[in-house]
Amino acid sequence: MKPLADRIRPLSIDDVVGQRHLLAPGRLLRRIIENNEIPNMIFYGPSGVGKTTVANIISARTGKTLHRLNATTASVADIKNIVSTLDTFLAPDGILLYLDEIQHFNKKQQQSLLEFMENGKITLIASTTENPYFYVYNAVLSRSIVFEFKPVSLKDIEKALYRAVDRFAEELHISDGIKTDPYAINYIAESANGDVRKALNSLEAVFLALPAGNAEITLEYAEQASQKKAVRYDKNGDSHYDVLSAFQKSIRGSDPDAAVHYLARLVSVGDLQSICRRLLVMASEDIGLAYPMAAVIVKACVDSALQLGFPEARIPLSEAAILLATAPKSNSAISAIETAMSDIENMDTGDVPEHLKDAHYSGSVKLGHGNDYINPHAYPMHYIKQQYLPDNIKDKVYYTFGDNKTEQAAKEYRRRITGSSNNGKDK
């Protein structure tokens, strides 16, 4: 019997889970497929996200004979054997060559495809898990359209798993369906890290291990199939937010050990998006102006993690968490904006001062807009005292310098140019 992932492989575009940025109505790849005018293409993305499935759908729609090669084991001779079937009854409408892991082909092997790509007798769909702009020969790349496939979302993987459960129920002739613990499905989906094939393989292992007469998918079986212990929380549950809260509070409290511990909990269930979002927030909310470069470094770590995916993503994530936990702390930025937002919502702050209003149009002088504005760059140290806040709150102080080295240096600079320690405002 074929593996489960092959038995329930979608036969139409609408049945493909994920990749809506490519396959939703009106998107470029979907329009190409529907028009049956298939160019040479490169599918770039991690394993198990639908690259082969989409190639199969394209082959079925176009009527082209599908040949599959894996570049890890194929050779130029294999390509020549496929080419030999051109213009025969074996390939009356041409050939669709699906070349998996094209990055393993050397330059000569990739060049052997060019002649047939150019005359249209072979339509190449190459797939790769590596960035094609680094690993695919330029001549092949320039003759192809690159489509990036992304990790499949948790919701979409769960959808595929429930579809597989229904398929098993049909195969086993269980009319009432198979009893399924939603936490088990959620756990399998989380453990797959965006890989639908991996999730389906785990589910199939669960089915194969079910005791005779007990068709029930439980969290215990899901744990055993994935060969690791489940962290018992889901993305919409209280315990999920408890772990995220503990993660942030540990970093805010400058405890790198606790920060790494809670990070490990989040990593163990593949919760990449929540980790990245929380790290980006903390860089500005909890470290802020005490170490402004933290935001830049954390953004670089987050970008690396998102590009790498798990398991390697855990490395830059750990780097970011430890950096934030050991960095000096300041919440002056969030305190300032929160106070300002409160005033906007709860009081009449007044109009923009006339001298600050836009003066880049005819008639502004008559209205008095911008007439009395003074450009600070014309004065020593690029500063001249003038009112910037509306009249109703002209003496309001929103930002208070933190007691860290960076903000204290900024405070001293402010004192030198304004002659005041009160943000240049005299009360």
C-alpha positions in Angstrom: 0.0 0.0 0.0 1.2 3.5 -0.8 2.2 5.8 2.1 -0.6 7.9 3.5 0.9 11.1 2.1 0.6 9.7 -1.4 -2.9 8.2 -0.9 -4.5 11.5 0.1 -2.3 13.7 -2.2 -4.6 16.5 -3.6 -5.7 16.2 -7.2 -6.9 19.8 -7.6 -5.5 23.2 -6.7 -8.3 23.9 -4.3 -7.4 20.8 -2.2 -3.8 21.8 -1.7 -3.3 23.0 1.9 -1.3 26.1 2.4 0.5 28.2 -0.3 -2.4 30.5 -0.7 0.0 33.3 -1.7 0.7 31.2 -4.8 -2.6 29.2 -5.4 -5.4 31.4 -4.2 -7.7 32.7 -7.0 -6.0 35.4 -9.0 -2.5 34.5 -7.9 0.2 34.1 -10.5 1.0 30.4 -10.2 -2.7 29.5 -10.2 -3.4 31.6 -13.3 -0.5 29.9 -15.1 -1.8 26.4 -14.1 -5.4 27.3 -15.2 -4.2 28.6 -18.5 -2.3 25.4 -19.3 0.7 27.4 -20.6 3.4 26.1 -18.3 6.8 27.8 -18.3 10.0 26.4 -16.8 9.7 26.9 -13.1 11.7 26.5 -9.9 9.9 25.6 -6.7 11.9 26.8 -3.7 10.9 25.9 -0.1 11.3 23.4 2.7 10.3 19.7 2.5 6.7 18.6 2.7 5.0 21.8 1.7 3.4 20.8 -1.6 6.0 21.3 -4.3 5.6 17.7 -5.7 1.8 17.8 -5.3 1.6 21.0 -7.4 3.8 19.5 -10.0 1.5 16.4 -10.2 -1.5 18.6 -10.6 0.2 20.5 -13.4 1.1 17.3 -15.2 -2.5 16.0 -15.0 -3.9 19.3 -16.4 -1.5 19.7 -19.3 -1.4 16.0 -20.4 2.3 16.1 -20.5 4.2 12.9 -19.6 5.6 13.4 -16.1 9.1 12.1 -15.4 10.7 12.5 -11.9 14.4 12.6 -11.1 16.1 13.2 -7.9 19.4 15.1 -8.4 21.0 13.4 -5.5 21.1 10.1 -7.6 20.4 11.1 -11.2 22.9 11.6 -13.9 23.1 13.1 -17.4 22.4 9.6 -18.8 19.0 9.7 -17.0 18.2 13.0 -18.7 19.2 11.6 -22.1 17.0 8.5 -21.6 14.0 10.9 -20.9 14.9 13.0 -24.0 14.9 9.8 -26.1 11.1 9.5 -25.5 10.4 12.9 -27.1 8.2 12.8 -30.2 7.2 9.2 -29.6 3.9 7.7 -28.4 5.4 7.7 -24.9 5.3 11.5 -24.8 3.0 12.8 -27.5 2.4 16.1 -25.8 5.9 16.7 -24.5 7.6 16.0 -21.3 7.2 17.6 -17.8 10.4 16.9 -16.0 10.2 17.2 -12.2 13.8 17.4 -10.9 13.9 17.3 -7.2 16.9 18.8 -5.2 18.3 20.5 -8.3 21.0 22.1 -6.2 22.8 18.7 -6.2 23.3 18.9 -10.0 26.7 20.3 -11.0 27.0 23.0 -13.7 27.5 20.5 -16.5 24.5 18.5 -15.5 22.3 21.6 -15.3 23.6 22.8 -18.7 22.5 19.5 -20.3 18.9 20.7 -19.7 19.2 24.0 -21.5 18.8 22.9 -25.2 15.5 21.1 -24.4 14.2 23.9 -22.2 14.8 26.4 -25.0 13.0 24.5 -27.7 10.0 23.7 -25.4 10.2 20.0 -25.7 10.9 19.6 -22.0 9.2 21.7 -19.4 11.3 21.8 -16.3 9.9 22.1 -12.8 12.9 21.9 -10.5 12.5 21.9 -6.8 15.0 22.9 -4.1 15.2 23.4 -0.4 18.1 25.8 -0.9 18.0 29.4 -2.2 18.0 28.9 -6.0 19.9 32.2 -6.6 22.9 30.6 -4.8 22.7 27.0 -6.1 21.1 27.0 -9.5 23.1 27.8 -12.6 22.3 31.3 -14.0 21.4 30.0 -17.5 18.8 27.7 -16.0 17.6 30.4 -13.5 17.2 33.0 -16.2 14.9 30.6 -18.2 12.7 29.8 -15.2 10.2 31.5 -13.0 11.0 31.1 -9.3 8.1 30.4 -6.8 8.8 30.3 -3.1 6.8 27.7 -1.2 6.5 28.5 2.6 6.0 26.3 5.6 2.4 25.2 6.0 0.5 26.8 8.8 -0.7 24.9 11.8 -4.3 25.3 10.8 -3.7 24.0 7.3 -1.7 21.0 8.6 -4.6 20.1 11.0 -6.9 20.3 8.0 -4.8 17.8 6.1 -4.7 15.5 9.2 -8.4 15.5 9.6 -8.8 14.7 5.9 -6.4 11.8 6.5 -8.5 10.5 9.5 -11.6 10.5 7.3 -9.7 8.6 4.6 -8.6 6.0 7.2 -12.2 5.7 8.4 -13.3 4.9 4.8 -10.5 2.4 4.3 -11.4 0.6 7.6 -15.2 0.9 6.8 -15.9 2.7 10.1 -19.1 4.4 9.4 -19.2 6.5 12.5 -15.7 7.9 11.9 -12.6 7.6 14.1 -12.6 9.1 17.5 -9.9 11.8 17.6 -8.5 13.8 20.4 -8.1 17.4 19.0 -5.0 17.8 21.2 -3.4 14.8 19.5 -4.0 16.4 16.1 -2.8 19.7 17.3 0.4 18.1 18.7 1.2 16.2 15.5 0.7 19.4 13.5 2.9 21.4 15.9 5.6 18.8 15.8 5.7 18.8 12.0 7.1 22.4 11.9 5.2 23.3 8.7 5.9 19.9 7.0 2.6 18.2 5.9 4.4 15.0 4.8 6.0 14.7 8.2 2.7 15.2 10.0 0.9 12.6 7.8 3.7 10.1 8.4 3.3 10.6 12.2 -0.4 10.1 11.9 0.1 7.0 9.8 2.4 5.6 12.5 -0.4 6.2 15.1 -2.9 4.2 13.0 -0.5 1.4 12.5 0.0 1.2 16.3 -3.7 1.3 17.3 -4.8 -1.8 19.2 -7.3 -4.0 17.4 -10.8 -2.8 18.0 -9.7 0.5 19.5 -9.8 3.1 16.7 -9.1 6.2 18.8 -6.3 8.7 18.2 -5.0 9.9 21.6 -2.3 12.4 22.7 -0.4 9.5 24.1 -0.1 7.8 20.7 0.7 11.1 19.1 3.6 11.5 21.5 4.9 8.0 20.8 4.6 8.5 17.0 6.7 11.7 17.2 9.1 10.1 19.7 9.1 13.1 22.0 7.1 14.3 24.9 4.3 16.8 24.3 4.4 20.2 25.9 0.8 20.4 27.0 -0.5 23.7 25.7 -2.0 24.9 22.5 -1.7 28.2 20.8 -5.1 29.4 21.9 -4.9 28.1 25.4 -4.0 29.8 28.7 -0.9 27.7 29.2 0.5 28.9 25.9 0.3 32.5 27.0 1.6 31.5 30.5 4.8 30.3 28.8 5.1 33.4 26.6 4.5 35.6 29.7 7.2 33.7 31.7 9.6 34.0 28.7 9.2 37.8 28.6 9.3 38.3 32.3 12.5 36.2 32.6 14.2 38.4 30.0 12.8 41.6 31.6 14.2 40.2 34.9 17.6 39.7 33.4 17.6 35.9 34.0 19.2 34.3 30.9 18.8 30.7 32.3 15.0 31.1 32.8 14.8 32.8 29.4 16.5 29.9 27.6 14.3 27.4 29.5 11.0 29.0 28.4 12.4 29.5 24.9 13.2 25.7 24.8 9.5 25.0 25.7 8.4 27.1 22.8 10.9 25.6 20.5 9.9 22.1 21.4 6.5 22.6 20.0 7.7 24.5 16.9 6.1 27.8 17.9 8.4 29.9 15.7 6.1 32.8 15.0 5.2 33.5 18.6 8.9 33.4 19.6 9.9 35.8 16.9 7.1 38.2 17.6 7.8 38.3 21.3 11.5 38.8 20.9 10.9 41.7 18.6 8.5 43.3 21.1 10.9 42.8 24.0 13.8 44.4 22.1 11.9 47.7 22.2 9.6 47.3 25.2 12.1 46.0 27.8 15.5 46.9 26.5 14.6 49.9 24.4 16.8 53.0 24.6 19.2 51.4 27.1 20.7 49.4 24.2 19.0 50.6 20.9 21.2 48.2 18.8 19.3 45.3 20.5 16.4 45.8 18.1 18.7 45.6 15.1 20.5 42.5 16.3 17.3 40.7 17.3 15.7 41.5 14.0 18.7 39.9 12.3 18.4 36.8 14.5 14.7 36.6 13.8 15.2 36.9 10.1 17.8 34.1 10.3 15.5 31.9 12.3 12.6 32.4 9.8 14.9 31.5 6.9 16.5 28.5 8.6 13.4 27.0 10.1 13.7 24.4 12.8 15.8 22.8 14.1 18.6 25.3 13.2 16.3 28.2 14.1 16.8 27.5 17.7 20.4 28.8 17.5 19.7 32.5 16.5 16.7 32.4 18.8 18.8 31.5 21.7 21.3 34.2 20.8 18.6 36.8 20.8 17.0 35.7 24.0 20.4 35.6 25.9 21.3 39.0 24.4 18.1 40.6 25.7 18.3 38.9 29.1 21.8 40.2 29.7 21.3 43.6 28.2 20.6 46.8 30.2 16.9 47.5 30.5 14.7 50.5 29.9 10.9 50.9 29.5 11.1 54.6 28.8 10.0 54.2 25.2 6.8 52.3 25.9 6.0 54.5 29.0 6.3 57.6 26.8 4.0 56.3 24.0 1.5 54.9 26.5 1.1 58.2 28.3 0.8 60.1 25.0 -1.9 57.7 23.8 -3.8 58.0 27.0 -3.9 61.8 26.6 -5.0 61.5 23.0 -7.9 59.2 24.1 -8.9 61.1 27.3 -8.4 64.8 26.8 -8.5 67.6 24.3 -4.9 68.0 23.4 -5.5 70.9 21.0 -4.6 71.7 17.4 -1.1 71.6 15.9 0.6 75.0 16.5 0.3 77.3 13.5 4.0 77.6 13.0 4.4 73.8 12.6 1.6 73.4 10.0 2.4 72.5 6.4 3.5 75.5 4.4 4.3 73.8 1.1 1.4 75.2 -0.9 0.2 78.5 -2.2 -2.0 80.3 0.2 -0.3 78.9 3.4 1.1 82.4 4.2 -2.3 83.9 4.2 -3.5 81.2 6.6 -0.6 81.8 8.8 0.7 78.3 8.4 4.4 77.9 9.0 5.0 81.6 9.1 6.9 81.8 12.4 8.7 78.4 12.2 12.4 78.6 13.1 14.7 76.0 11.5 17.0 74.6 14.2 19.8 73.8 11.7 20.5 77.5 11.4 21.5 77.8 15.0 24.5 76.5 17.2 24.2 72.8 18.1 21.2 72.7 15.7 18.8 73.8 18.4 16.6 76.8 19.1 13.9 76.8 21.7 10.3 76.9 20.3 7.0 75.3 21.0 6.2 72.0 19.4 3.4 70.6 21.5 -0.2 71.9 21.1 -1.1 74.8 23.4 -3.3 72.7 25.7 -0.3 70.4 26.6 2.6 72.6 25.8 4.4 71.8 29.0 3.7 68.1 29.0 6.6 65.7 29.6 6.1 62.3 28.1 9.6 60.9 28.0 11.7 60.5 31.1 15.3 59.5 30.6 16.2 56.1 32.0 19.0 55.6 34.5 21.2 53.6 32.1 24.4 54.8 30.5 23.0 55.4 27.0 20.0 57.5 28.1 22.0 59.4 30.7 24.4 60.4 27.9 21.4 61.5 25.9 20.1 63.4 28.9 23.4 65.2 29.3 23.4 66.2 25.6 19.9 67.4 26.0 20.9 69.5 29.0 23.8 71.1 27.1 21.7 72.2 24.1 18.6 73.3 26.1 20.1 74.4 29.4 17.4 72.3 31.1 17.1 68.8 32.5 13.4 68.8 31.8 13.4 68.0 28.1 14.0 71.6 27.4 10.7 72.7 29.0 10.5 75.1 31.9 7.7 74.5 34.4 
